[in-house]
Amino acid sequence: MKKTVLYILIAVFLIVLVLYVNISNAIAKQRKAESFNNQFEMYLNKEISGTDIATIINRAIENNEKNSIPKDEKGFYINNEETTIRVELNMISYNEENEVIYNTYQMEAVNKLGISSFLSNYNTASFKCSNIEYHQKTGQVRKIVIEQIED
C-alpha cells in the first residue's frame, strides 16, 4: 500500500515538474519575443526620419544574418516562418502629370544601394511606420511596412 502511494506521489511530482518546466519555457520565449519586438514597435504609427529607417533596416539585416537566414537568387531573405524580418518601404515619386505614385522597395534593395546613399537623400524626409506583422509560431516581428509621408 505504501509503495503504491509512493509511486503515485512520484508520478504526480514528475508531471508537475514537467508542466512547470514547459510553462517556464513558454513564458521565457514570450518575454524574449516581447523584448525583441519592442525595438521595432516603438516606431509603429509614429512619424520617423530616414535615420530611423536606416536603424530599422540595419537591425532587421543584423537579425537575419545572426539567424543565418538564406537568400534567394535575387538576394532577398527567404522567410523561415520563425525569425525572418522584412522591411518594406513605400516611397513617393511623381509622374509626368505630377501625380503621386508609390513605389515599394524591399530593405535588401536599399541596403544594396547603400544605407549612406539612402541617408544622404532621405535623412530629413518624413516617414511613418504603418504596419507590423508577426510570425504566428514565435510571435516575433515578421514584416515592417514604412510609408513616406508627402510633404
C-alpha contacts under 8 A as a table, 3 or more apart, distances in Angstrom:
res1	aa1	res2	aa2	distance
1	M	4	T	5.22
1	M	5	V	6.43
2	K	5	V	5.19
2	K	6	L	6.07
3	K	6	L	4.95
3	K	7	Y	6.08
4	T	7	Y	5.12
4	T	8	I	6.17
5	V	8	I	5.06
5	V	9	L	6.11
6	L	9	L	5.08
6	L	10	I	6.13
7	Y	10	I	5.07
7	Y	11	A	6.08
8	I	11	A	5.05
8	I	12	V	6.11
9	L	12	V	5.10
9	L	13	F	6.00
10	I	13	F	5.00
10	I	14	L	6.13
11	A	14	L	5.15
11	A	15	I	6.19
12	V	15	I	5.11
12	V	16	V	6.11
13	F	16	V	5.16
13	F	17	L	6.06
14	L	17	L	4.95
14	L	18	V	6.12
15	I	18	V	5.19
15	I	19	L	6.17
16	V	19	L	5.11
16	V	20	Y	6.06
17	L	20	Y	5.06
17	L	21	V	6.23
18	V	21	V	5.21
18	V	22	N	6.20
19	L	22	N	5.15
19	L	23	I	6.07
20	Y	23	I	5.22
20	Y	24	S	6.00
21	V	24	S	5.08
21	V	25	N	6.12
22	N	25	N	5.14
22	N	26	A	6.19
23	I	26	A	5.06
23	I	27	I	6.15
24	S	27	I	5.16
24	S	28	A	6.12
25	N	28	A	5.04
25	N	29	K	6.16
26	A	29	K	5.15
26	A	30	Q	6.18
27	I	30	Q	5.04
27	I	31	R	6.16
28	A	31	R	5.15
28	A	32	K	6.11
29	K	32	K	5.04
29	K	33	A	6.15
29	K	138	T	7.90
30	Q	33	A	5.11
30	Q	34	E	6.15
30	Q	139	G	7.58
31	R	34	E	5.04
31	R	35	S	6.05
32	K	35	S	5.16
32	K	36	F	6.05
33	A	36	F	5.03
33	A	37	N	5.91
33	A	138	T	7.18
33	A	139	G	6.22
33	A	140	Q	5.25
34	E	37	N	5.07
34	E	38	N	6.11
34	E	140	Q	7.51
35	S	38	N	5.33
35	S	39	Q	7.33
36	F	39	Q	6.03
36	F	40	F	7.83
36	F	140	Q	7.15
37	N	40	F	5.52
37	N	41	E	5.97
37	N	140	Q	6.11
37	N	141	V	5.87
38	N	41	E	4.94
38	N	42	M	5.99
39	Q	42	M	6.13
40	F	43	Y	5.96
40	F	44	L	7.41
40	F	56	I	7.03
40	F	141	V	7.81
41	E	44	L	5.18
41	E	132	I	7.53
43	Y	46	K	5.50
43	Y	47	E	7.68
43	Y	48	I	7.12
43	Y	128	K	7.87
43	Y	129	C	5.94
44	L	128	K	7.53
44	L	129	C	4.92
44	L	130	S	6.19
44	L	131	N	6.71
44	L	132	I	7.28
45	N	128	K	6.16
45	N	129	C	5.34
45	N	130	S	5.42
45	N	131	N	7.59
46	K	128	K	5.57
46	K	129	C	6.21
47	E	126	S	6.50
47	E	127	F	5.55
47	E	128	K	4.59
47	E	129	C	7.14
48	I	52	D	6.04
48	I	53	I	7.46
48	I	126	S	6.00
48	I	127	F	5.10
48	I	128	K	5.68
48	I	129	C	7.39
49	S	52	D	5.25
49	S	53	I	6.59
49	S	122	Y	7.75
49	S	123	N	6.05
49	S	124	T	5.87
49	S	125	A	5.89
49	S	126	S	5.28
49	S	127	F	5.93
50	G	53	I	4.99
50	G	54	A	6.29
50	G	118	F	7.68
50	G	119	L	6.03
50	G	122	Y	5.16
50	G	123	N	4.09
50	G	124	T	6.13
50	G	125	A	6.07
50	G	126	S	7.15
50	G	127	F	7.32
51	T	54	A	5.08
51	T	55	T	6.39
51	T	119	L	6.43
51	T	123	N	5.38
51	T	124	T	7.89
52	D	55	T	5.02
52	D	56	I	6.24
53	I	56	I	4.97
53	I	57	I	6.07
54	A	57	I	5.17
54	A	58	N	6.02
54	A	115	I	6.37
54	A	119	L	7.34
55	T	58	N	5.14
55	T	59	R	6.13
56	I	59	R	5.18
56	I	60	A	6.15
56	I	87	V	7.92
57	I	60	A	5.09
57	I	61	I	6.10
57	I	87	V	6.61
57	I	107	M	6.16
57	I	111	N	7.85
58	N	61	I	5.19
58	N	62	E	5.97
59	R	62	E	5.03
59	R	63	N	6.09
60	A	63	N	5.09
60	A	64	N	6.22
60	A	85	I	5.61
60	A	86	R	6.89
60	A	87	V	7.38
61	I	64	N	5.04
61	I	65	E	6.04
61	I	85	I	7.69
62	E	65	E	5.18
62	E	66	K	5.97
63	N	66	K	5.09
63	N	67	N	6.17
63	N	83	T	7.87
63	N	84	T	7.57
63	N	85	I	7.37
64	N	67	N	5.20
64	N	68	S	6.15
64	N	69	I	5.23
64	N	77	Y	7.59
64	N	83	T	7.36
64	N	84	T	5.78
64	N	85	I	6.61
65	E	68	S	4.92
65	E	69	I	6.02
66	K	69	I	7.83
67	N	83	T	7.18
67	N	84	T	7.97
69	I	77	Y	6.32
69	I	78	I	6.65
69	I	79	N	7.81
69	I	80	N	7.38
69	I	84	T	6.81
70	P	77	Y	5.84
70	P	78	I	5.85
71	K	74	K	7.56
71	K	75	G	5.22
71	K	76	F	5.06
71	K	77	Y	4.26
71	K	78	I	5.42
72	D	75	G	5.32
72	D	76	F	5.49
72	D	77	Y	6.39
72	D	78	I	6.27
73	E	76	F	7.53
75	G	108	E	7.09
76	F	108	E	6.05
77	Y	84	T	7.52
77	Y	86	R	7.77
77	Y	108	E	7.96
78	I	84	T	7.49
79	N	82	E	7.93
79	N	84	T	5.48
79	N	85	I	7.82
80	N	83	T	6.59
80	N	84	T	5.93
81	E	84	T	6.80
81	E	135	H	5.98
81	E	136	Q	7.62
81	E	137	K	7.05
81	E	142	R	7.99
82	E	135	H	5.86
82	E	136	Q	7.80
82	E	137	K	6.10
82	E	138	T	5.67
82	E	140	Q	7.34
82	E	142	R	7.96
83	T	135	H	7.51
83	T	138	T	7.55
83	T	140	Q	6.69
83	T	141	V	7.68
83	T	142	R	7.05
84	T	142	R	5.95
85	I	141	V	6.40
85	I	142	R	4.63
85	I	143	K	5.54
85	I	144	I	7.73
86	R	106	Q	7.41
86	R	107	M	6.92
86	R	142	R	6.24
86	R	143	K	4.65
86	R	144	I	6.28
87	V	106	Q	6.02
87	V	107	M	5.23
87	V	143	K	5.76
87	V	144	I	4.80
87	V	145	V	6.05
87	V	146	I	7.53
88	E	104	T	6.70
88	E	105	Y	5.83
88	E	106	Q	4.76
88	E	107	M	6.16
88	E	143	K	7.46
88	E	144	I	6.16
88	E	145	V	4.88
88	E	146	I	6.14
89	L	103	N	7.98
89	L	104	T	5.51
89	L	105	Y	5.08
89	L	106	Q	6.23
89	L	107	M	7.30
89	L	145	V	6.15
89	L	146	I	4.93
89	L	147	E	5.87
89	L	148	Q	7.60
90	N	102	Y	5.86
90	N	103	N	5.51
90	N	104	T	4.46
90	N	105	Y	6.46
90	N	145	V	7.58
90	N	146	I	6.15
90	N	147	E	4.63
90	N	148	Q	6.10
91	M	102	Y	5.39
91	M	103	N	5.19
91	M	104	T	6.23
91	M	105	Y	7.50
91	M	147	E	6.31
91	M	148	Q	5.23
92	I	100	V	6.43
92	I	101	I	5.73
92	I	102	Y	4.77
92	I	103	N	6.41
92	I	148	Q	6.23
92	I	149	I	7.84
92	I	150	E	7.21
93	S	100	V	5.88
93	S	101	I	5.16
93	S	102	Y	6.26
93	S	103	N	7.23
94	Y	97	E	7.64
94	Y	98	N	5.15
94	Y	99	E	5.28
94	Y	100	V	4.79
94	Y	101	I	5.54
95	N	98	N	5.15
95	N	99	E	5.53
95	N	100	V	6.86
95	N	101	I	6.88
96	E	99	E	7.40
105	Y	109	A	6.52
105	Y	110	V	7.22
106	Q	109	A	5.53
106	Q	110	V	6.80
107	M	110	V	5.10
107	M	111	N	6.04
108	E	111	N	5.00
108	E	112	K	5.97
109	A	112	K	5.04
109	A	113	L	6.34
110	V	113	L	5.29
110	V	114	G	6.18
110	V	115	I	6.54
110	V	118	F	6.98
111	N	114	G	4.85
111	N	115	I	5.49
112	K	115	I	7.98
113	L	117	S	6.93
113	L	118	F	7.64
114	G	117	S	5.21
114	G	118	F	6.36
115	I	118	F	4.95
115	I	119	L	6.12
116	S	119	L	4.99
116	S	120	S	6.16
117	S	120	S	5.16
117	S	121	N	6.48
118	F	121	N	5.34
118	F	122	Y	5.86
118	F	123	N	7.45
119	L	122	Y	5.10
119	L	123	N	4.58
120	S	123	N	6.05
122	Y	125	A	4.98
125	A	148	Q	7.57
125	A	149	I	7.86
126	S	148	Q	6.01
126	S	149	I	5.37
126	S	150	E	7.63
126	S	151	D	7.63
127	F	146	I	6.60
127	F	147	E	5.44
127	F	148	Q	4.19
127	F	149	I	5.04
128	K	146	I	5.57
128	K	147	E	5.28
128	K	148	Q	6.36
128	K	149	I	6.69
129	C	132	I	7.89
129	C	144	I	7.24
129	C	145	V	5.91
129	C	146	I	4.32
129	C	147	E	6.36
130	S	144	I	7.94
130	S	145	V	5.77
130	S	146	I	5.73
130	S	147	E	6.65
131	N	144	I	5.93
131	N	145	V	5.10
131	N	146	I	7.26
132	I	141	V	6.86
132	I	142	R	7.45
132	I	143	K	5.66
132	I	144	I	4.63
132	I	145	V	6.36
133	E	141	V	5.95
133	E	142	R	5.41
133	E	143	K	5.01
133	E	144	I	6.57
134	Y	139	G	5.54
134	Y	140	Q	5.37
134	Y	141	V	4.39
134	Y	142	R	4.62
134	Y	143	K	6.77
135	H	138	T	5.67
135	H	139	G	5.08
135	H	140	Q	5.53
135	H	141	V	6.28
135	H	142	R	5.35
136	Q	139	G	5.53
141	V	144	I	7.60
